[in-house]
Amino acid sequence: MAKPRGDDIRLGKLELEIMQVVWRLEQATVQEVKDALASRRERAYSTILTMMRNLEDKGYLRHEVDGRTYVYRPAIERGKVRRGLLGDLIERLFNGSPSLLVNSLVDDGFVNEEELVEIRRLVEKRSQPK
């Protein structure tokens, strides 16, 4: 299947958790993903297998066969998923306004003073002529 476009990225919570594990490990079997997720909540092997097959069908994972074991690798970059999900979040919850997102993060206490300093530094760096 073709890779999802940036604006077509749709991942549920467990799907994203699985992708985070595969990105971190760079390749993973179903058992390795199950083990990595067990500290949060024990899930059945069949659940993880089904989710990973679904992620492959959606174009987020691909697999190779090693003996009798499927070894999964990311088929999409983490940054592309971040951009797609963030764009969707901004569009759906903040009427397409990144400034409303930032305002909400600050007002609701999700950003501490140290992070605000870093954000200011990034904005200043970005707004300087190249």
GROMACS elastic network, one bead per residue, 0.5 to 0.9 nm:
[ bonds ]
;  ai    aj funct       b0    kb
    1     4     6  0.88509   500
    1    56     6  0.80147   500
    1    57     6  0.63864   500
    1    58     6  0.68291   500
    1    59     6  0.55130   500
    2     5     6  0.88159   500
    2    58     6  0.79420   500
    2    59     6  0.58185   500
    3    58     6  0.74280   500
    3    60     6  0.67036   500
    3    75     6  0.72353   500
    3    76     6  0.68878   500
    4     7     6  0.79160   500
    4     8     6  0.57128   500
    4     9     6  0.61329   500
    4    10     6  0.88841   500
    4    58     6  0.72384   500
    4    59     6  0.62615   500
    4    60     6  0.74952   500
    4    76     6  0.80985   500
    5     8     6  0.51508   500
    5     9     6  0.67694   500
    5    80     6  0.86059   500
    5    84     6  0.82105   500
    6     9     6  0.60037   500
    6    80     6  0.61501   500
    6    81     6  0.70073   500
    6    83     6  0.69750   500
    6    85     6  0.83702   500
    6    87     6  0.87368   500
    7    10     6  0.87681   500
    7    83     6  0.85115   500
    7    84     6  0.53378   500
    7    85     6  0.80289   500
    7    87     6  0.75081   500
    7    88     6  0.73202   500
    8    84     6  0.71300   500
    8    85     6  0.88593   500
    8    88     6  0.89141   500
    9    80     6  0.86425   500
    9    81     6  0.64416   500
    9    84     6  0.55798   500
    9    85     6  0.63649   500
    9    88     6  0.83872   500
   10    81     6  0.86850   500
   10    84     6  0.82730   500
   10    85     6  0.72303   500
   10    88     6  0.89761   500
   11    14     6  0.80431   500
   11    15     6  0.56339   500
   11    16     6  0.58275   500
   11    55     6  0.87176   500
   11    81     6  0.88935   500
   11    85     6  0.82185   500
   12    15     6  0.51330   500
   12    16     6  0.61271   500
   12    17     6  0.86334   500
   13    16     6  0.52414   500
   13    17     6  0.62672   500
   13    18     6  0.87355   500
   14    18     6  0.61443   500
   14    19     6  0.85604   500
   14    48     6  0.87828   500
   14    51     6  0.79783   500
   15    18     6  0.51284   500
   15    19     6  0.62058   500
   15    20     6  0.86494   500
   15    51     6  0.65892   500
   15    52     6  0.77510   500
   15    54     6  0.88428   500
   15    55     6  0.71921   500
   16    20     6  0.61025   500
   16    21     6  0.86915   500
   17    20     6  0.50891   500
   17    21     6  0.64468   500
   17    22     6  0.88389   500
   17    37     6  0.77219   500
   18    21     6  0.52118   500
   18    22     6  0.63380   500
   18    23     6  0.86525   500
   18    33     6  0.65768   500
   18    34     6  0.86098   500
   18    36     6  0.89329   500
   18    37     6  0.78425   500
   18    48     6  0.80594   500
   18    51     6  0.82027   500
   18    52     6  0.75671   500
   19    22     6  0.50713   500
   19    23     6  0.59971   500
   19    24     6  0.84377   500
   19    52     6  0.87847   500
   19    55     6  0.85545   500
   19    60     6  0.80478   500
   19    61     6  0.81722   500
   19    74     6  0.74192   500
   19    78     6  0.84173   500
   20    23     6  0.51853   500
   20    24     6  0.60912   500
   20    25     6  0.86135   500
   20    78     6  0.82261   500
   21    24     6  0.51043   500
   21    25     6  0.61011   500
   21    26     6  0.81578   500
   21    27     6  0.87325   500
   21    28     6  0.79411   500
   21    32     6  0.87409   500
   21    33     6  0.63315   500
   21    36     6  0.70026   500
   21    37     6  0.80230   500
   22    25     6  0.51516   500
   22    26     6  0.54388   500
   22    27     6  0.55706   500
   22    28     6  0.57593   500
   22    29     6  0.87784   500
   22    33     6  0.72881   500
   22    61     6  0.87229   500
   22    72     6  0.74536   500
   22    73     6  0.64892   500
   22    74     6  0.64995   500
   23    27     6  0.72831   500
   23    28     6  0.89405   500
   23    73     6  0.77398   500
   23    74     6  0.63695   500
   23    77     6  0.83453   500
   23    78     6  0.71964   500
   24    27     6  0.81874   500
   25    28     6  0.63868   500
   25    73     6  0.88698   500
   26    72     6  0.85683   500
   26    73     6  0.61834   500
   26    74     6  0.71044   500
   27    63     6  0.89420   500
   27    71     6  0.64332   500
   27    72     6  0.54342   500
   27    74     6  0.73063   500
   28    31     6  0.79729   500
   28    32     6  0.58069   500
   28    33     6  0.64530   500
   28    70     6  0.84953   500
   28    71     6  0.54990   500
   28    72     6  0.52582   500
   28    73     6  0.66973   500
   29    32     6  0.51465   500
   29    33     6  0.63867   500
   29    34     6  0.86061   500
   29    69     6  0.72982   500
   29    70     6  0.61533   500
   29    72     6  0.60123   500
   30    33     6  0.51999   500
   30    34     6  0.60952   500
   30    35     6  0.86054   500
   30    45     6  0.72120   500
   30    46     6  0.89356   500
   30    48     6  0.64110   500
   30    49     6  0.58759   500
   30    52     6  0.75286   500
   30    69     6  0.88876   500
   30    70     6  0.77477   500
   30    71     6  0.78002   500
   30    72     6  0.79871   500
   31    35     6  0.60534   500
   31    36     6  0.85181   500
   31    45     6  0.69946   500
   31    48     6  0.83459   500
   31    49     6  0.86659   500
   32    35     6  0.51122   500
   32    36     6  0.61260   500
   32    37     6  0.86551   500
   33    36     6  0.50415   500
   33    37     6  0.61825   500
   33    38     6  0.85380   500
   33    48     6  0.75037   500
   34    37     6  0.52819   500
   34    38     6  0.60716   500
   34    42     6  0.78583   500
   34    43     6  0.69028   500
   34    44     6  0.77817   500
   34    45     6  0.65102   500
   34    48     6  0.64279   500
   34    49     6  0.88843   500
   35    38     6  0.51365   500
   35    39     6  0.77746   500
   35    42     6  0.85200   500
   36    39     6  0.68680   500
   36    40     6  0.86011   500
   37    40     6  0.57164   500
   37    41     6  0.65554   500
   37    42     6  0.71484   500
   37    43     6  0.78792   500
   38    41     6  0.50776   500
   38    43     6  0.68614   500
   39    42     6  0.71779   500
   43    46     6  0.83598   500
   43    47     6  0.66274   500
   43    48     6  0.71768   500
   44    47     6  0.52022   500
   44    48     6  0.66707   500
   44    49     6  0.87102   500
   45    48     6  0.52923   500
   45    49     6  0.60959   500
   45    50     6  0.85980   500
   46    50     6  0.60093   500
   46    51     6  0.84999   500
   47    50     6  0.52122   500
   47    51     6  0.61871   500
   47    52     6  0.86130   500
   48    51     6  0.50894   500
   48    52     6  0.60636   500
   48    53     6  0.85375   500
   49    52     6  0.51798   500
   49    53     6  0.61545   500
   49    54     6  0.85673   500
   50    53     6  0.51387   500
   50    54     6  0.61542   500
   50    55     6  0.86211   500
   51    55     6  0.61347   500
   51    56     6  0.86012   500
   52    56     6  0.61742   500
   52    57     6  0.85931   500
   52    61     6  0.73865   500
   52    72     6  0.82363   500
   53    57     6  0.61891   500
   53    58     6  0.86356   500
   53    61     6  0.81792   500
   53    62     6  0.89398   500
   54    58     6  0.61779   500
   54    59     6  0.86517   500
   54    60     6  0.88070   500
   54    61     6  0.88145   500
   55    58     6  0.50453   500
   55    59     6  0.62953   500
   55    60     6  0.52495   500
   55    61     6  0.56823   500
   55    62     6  0.84475   500
   56    59     6  0.50545   500
   56    60     6  0.55240   500
   56    62     6  0.55046   500
   56    63     6  0.78363   500
   56    72     6  0.86577   500
   56    74     6  0.89978   500
   56    75     6  0.82030   500
   57    60     6  0.76567   500
   57    61     6  0.78914   500
   57    62     6  0.86449   500
   58    61     6  0.78628   500
   59    62     6  0.72966   500
   59    74     6  0.89787   500
   59    75     6  0.64563   500
   59    76     6  0.75448   500
   60    73     6  0.87756   500
   60    74     6  0.61438   500
   60    76     6  0.54068   500
   60    77     6  0.86986   500
   61    72     6  0.63380   500
   61    73     6  0.56618   500
   61    76     6  0.71725   500
   62    71     6  0.83395   500
   62    72     6  0.55772   500
   62    73     6  0.55012   500
   62    74     6  0.63728   500
   62    75     6  0.57328   500
   63    70     6  0.59890   500
   63    71     6  0.53025   500
   63    73     6  0.60641   500
   63    74     6  0.86821   500
   64    69     6  0.83273   500
   64    70     6  0.57313   500
   64    71     6  0.53064   500
   64    72     6  0.65551   500
   64    73     6  0.81962   500
   65    68     6  0.65297   500
   65    69     6  0.56511   500
   65    71     6  0.61185   500
   65    72     6  0.88010   500
   66    69     6  0.51480   500
   66    70     6  0.62160   500
   66    71     6  0.67794   500
   67    70     6  0.81677   500
   74    77     6  0.70780   500
   74    78     6  0.85619   500
   76    79     6  0.85499   500
   76    80     6  0.70165   500
   76    81     6  0.73996   500
   77    80     6  0.53531   500
   77    81     6  0.66210   500
   77    82     6  0.88193   500
   78    81     6  0.51915   500
   78    82     6  0.61896   500
   78    83     6  0.86791   500
   79    83     6  0.61018   500
   79    84     6  0.84816   500
   80    83     6  0.51679   500
   80    84     6  0.60773   500
   80    85     6  0.85736   500
   81    84     6  0.50608   500
   81    85     6  0.60025   500
   81    86     6  0.82817   500
   82    85     6  0.52956   500
   82    86     6  0.58306   500
   82    87     6  0.82906   500
   83    86     6  0.51474   500
   83    87     6  0.58834   500
   83    88     6  0.84673   500
   84    87     6  0.51784   500
   84    88     6  0.61915   500
   84    89     6  0.86180   500
   85    88     6  0.50559   500
   85    89     6  0.60849   500
   85    90     6  0.86028   500
   86    90     6  0.60876   500
   86    91     6  0.84647   500
   87    90     6  0.51609   500
   87    91     6  0.60732   500
   87    92     6  0.85529   500
   87    96     6  0.79673   500
   87    98     6  0.89567   500
   88    91     6  0.50984   500
   88    92     6  0.59900   500
   88    93     6  0.83028   500
   88    96     6  0.85920   500
   89    92     6  0.52986   500
   89    93     6  0.57095   500
   89    94     6  0.73112   500
   89    96     6  0.84567   500
   89   101     6  0.89419   500
   90    93     6  0.56028   500
   90    95     6  0.65491   500
   90    96     6  0.51126   500
   90    97     6  0.62715   500
   90    98     6  0.62441   500
   90   100     6  0.84226   500
   90   101     6  0.67370   500
   91    94     6  0.57847   500
   91    95     6  0.50632   500
   91    97     6  0.71945   500
   91    98     6  0.87533   500
   92    95     6  0.60176   500
   92    96     6  0.71174   500
   93    96     6  0.77823   500
   93    97     6  0.89605   500
   93   101     6  0.83270   500
   94    97     6  0.54490   500
   94    98     6  0.72217   500
   94    99     6  0.85913   500
   94   100     6  0.59150   500
   94   101     6  0.61704   500
   95    98     6  0.87131   500
   95   100     6  0.83157   500
   96   100     6  0.85099   500
   97   100     6  0.53768   500
   97   101     6  0.67508   500
   98   101     6  0.50202   500
   98   102     6  0.63315   500
   98   103     6  0.85854   500
   99   102     6  0.50587   500
   99   103     6  0.59867   500
   99   104     6  0.84577   500
  100   104     6  0.60331   500
  100   105     6  0.85565   500
  101   104     6  0.51363   500
  101   105     6  0.62193   500
  101   106     6  0.87221   500
  102   105     6  0.50227   500
  102   106     6  0.62237   500
  102   107     6  0.85295   500
  102   111     6  0.89981   500
  103   106     6  0.52036   500
  103   107     6  0.59455   500
  103   108     6  0.83448   500
  104   107     6  0.50962   500
  104   108     6  0.57714   500
  104   109     6  0.83410   500
  104   110     6  0.83258   500
  105   108     6  0.54368   500
  105   109     6  0.62587   500
  105   110     6  0.50279   500
  105   111     6  0.60119   500
  106   109     6  0.53442   500
  106   110     6  0.60021   500
  106   111     6  0.53316   500
  106   112     6  0.78487   500
  106   116     6  0.83904   500
  107   110     6  0.77454   500
  107   111     6  0.84163   500
  108   111     6  0.80701   500
  109   112     6  0.68079   500
  111   114     6  0.81015   500
  111   115     6  0.58752   500
  111   116     6  0.64995   500
  112   115     6  0.53305   500
  112   116     6  0.62766   500
  112   117     6  0.88576   500
  113   117     6  0.63173   500
  113   118     6  0.87476   500
  114   117     6  0.52029   500
  114   118     6  0.64654   500
  114   119     6  0.87765   500
  115   119     6  0.61145   500
  115   120     6  0.85793   500
  116   120     6  0.61095   500
  116   121     6  0.85172   500
  117   120     6  0.51461   500
  117   121     6  0.62050   500
  117   122     6  0.87195   500
  118   122     6  0.62180   500
  118   123     6  0.86485   500
  119   122     6  0.50908   500
  119   123     6  0.61653   500
  119   124     6  0.85748   500
  120   123     6  0.51060   500
  120   124     6  0.60791   500
  120   125     6  0.84872   500
  121   124     6  0.51814   500
  121   125     6  0.60667   500
  121   126     6  0.85377   500
  122   125     6  0.50842   500
  122   126     6  0.60591   500
  122   127     6  0.86040   500
  123   126     6  0.50650   500
  123   127     6  0.61274   500
  123   128     6  0.87534   500
  124   127     6  0.51738   500
  124   128     6  0.63363   500
  125   128     6  0.55008   500
  125   129     6  0.87347   500
  126   129     6  0.80462   500
  126   130     6  0.88681   500
  127   130     6  0.88224   500
